[in-house]
């Protein structure tokens, strides 16, 4: 299926909206929760407003859904306290909770697919090296913008931004976050381009 049905979209939106409310009932830190789930609050109505004139591929909708789940879970617990991250740290013998790196990986994976879909469907650029270059540039721009938002939050909120930043004492957290986003963008180009092209062909036809 190249694009999901209206019923599927409504079901997905209802699930996201319900989980968003649930995540905000008793978050570890209310300010952190709001900052983390704000992209979901923006994306949900935006997708609702544009789905008729610019329906996205099923692959992109699914990945946006997964990314929303990651953001909401991180918002509810704060990234440094997500139980899944502690389990991963134990399995991989890591010194810190790596859940935030999953979030930043998807921060590259999903925007890369969004950029790829828009650039190809709007005929801004043809598939090839230039497309890949522009997608990676957009991914890094999105990641850098997010890091600037984190920096601004730290300046405005002071110690209150610690949970949002989630550095866990890592002096290279900003750089590793952007690297994870870069890996996500490269994963989109390397692993998802072919299935994405097949679904784009159905949307165009």
N, C-alpha and C positions, 0 to 999 in steps of 0.2 A: 504494500500500500504506500503510494507516494505521499499522500497527505491524509491525516486522520479525519474521521467523520466528525460531524458537529457533536454527536452524542459522546464520542471519545474525548473531544476537547472540553466539553462541559464537565465530564466526569473528572478529568485531570485537573481542571481549574478548581472544582469543588474540593478535591483531595488536598490540593496545595493550600487553598484558603482555610480549610479545616485544620490542617497541620500548623499553619501560620498562627492561628488563634491559640491552638494547644501549646505551641512553643512559647507563646507570650504570657501564659497564665502564671507561671512561677519561674521565670528565668533566673539564673544565678546573679546576673547584673542587668538591670533594666536598660541602662544607657547602652551597654554593649549589645544587648539583644536588638535594640532599635537600629543601631549602626550596622549590624551584621545582616539583618533581614530587610533593610531598606531597598536593596536591589530587587528583592522579590515583590515588595509593595509597588515598585515602579513597573516591573516587567509584566505582572499579572494584568493590570488594566490596559497596558500598551498592547499586549498580545490580543486581548479581547477586542480592542478598537481596530486592529489591523488585519484580523484573520480572514475577513471577507475579501478585501481588495488585494491582500498580499499573504495568502496562506503559506505557511512554511512547510518544509518537508517533515515527514514523520520522524526521521532520524533527529532532526534539529529540535523538534518539540520534546522528544523523549529525553535528550541530553539537557535541555533547559529544565525539565522536570527534575531530573537527578541532581542537577546543580542547585536547584531550589531546596531540595531536601538536605543537601550538604550545608547550605547556608543557614537553614533554620535549626538544624541540629547544633551547629557551631554557635548560633546565637543563644540557644536555650542554655547550654552548658558553659559557654565560652570555649574557644578552640583548645585552650590548654587543659581543659577538664573533660573533654568528650571521652566517655568510657571506651569507645572503639579505639581511640588513639592510644590509650593506656595498654589495651590488648595488643595492638600493633607494636608498641614499644617493647613489650615483653617478648613477643615472638621474634622481633628483629634485633633484640638486645640493644635498644637505643636509650640514650640518656634523657631524652625529652619526648613529650607527646607530639607525634608527627601529624596529627589530624589537620593542622592548618596547611600543611604542604599538600594534602589532598585537595583542599579548597583552592589553593593557588594553581595546582595542576589543572583543575576544571576551569579556573579563571583564564587559562590559556586555551584549553580544549574547546569550550563552548563559544567564546568570542571568535575564535578562528573559524568555526563552522558558520557562525552568523555572517562574518565578513565574506567568507567564500561564497555563501549563498547569494548575498546581496550583489557582490561584484559580478558574479556570473549571470544572474537573472536580469540585472540592469545593463548587461553588456558593457560594463566599465572596462573590463579586460578579459582577454581570452584565457583559457586554461593553459598553464605552462609556467615557466620560471618566473615571469613577472607577477603572475597571480600569487605564487608561493611567497615571493618577496613581500608583496603588499600585505598579505595575510599575517605574516610574521611581524611586520612593522606595526600593524594594528594591534596585534596581541601585546607586543611590548609597550605600546602607547597606553593601552588599557591598564596593564600591570603597573606602569610607572605612575599613572594618574591615581590609581588606588593607593599606592605607597605615599603619594603626596597628600592624599586625604588622611591617611593614618598619621602623617607628620603634623598636619594641621590640627587633627584631633588631639594629639599629644600636647601641642602648644596651647590649645584652648582649654582642655580638660585637665591638664597636668597629670597627677597620679591617677585620676579617674579614667584615663585612657589606657592604663596598663593592660586591662583585660581585653580591650579591643585590639591592641597592638600584638599581644600574644608572643612576644619575643622570647620569653622563657630564658632570659639571660644570654641569648645568642647575639653577639655583636654584628654578625653577618646575616641577620634574619632578613633584612630588606633585599639583599643580593640573592639569597637562596630562594626567597619568594618569587622574585622575577625569573630566576632560572627554572623554577618549577612551572611557571606560566609558559616559558619558552618551550619546555618539554611537552606541555599540553598542546601547544600550537603545532609543534612538529609531529605529535601523535595524530592530530587531525589530518595533517597533510599526508602522512605516511600510511595511516591505517584506515582512515574514513573517506578518503577522496573517491575511491571506486564506488562504494555503496551510495555515497552522496550523489555522485554523477548519475547513477541509475535512477535515483528518485527525482533528481532535477529534470531528467529527460521526461519523466511522466508528468511533472508539473507544467513544463513548457508545452507539451502536446495537448 
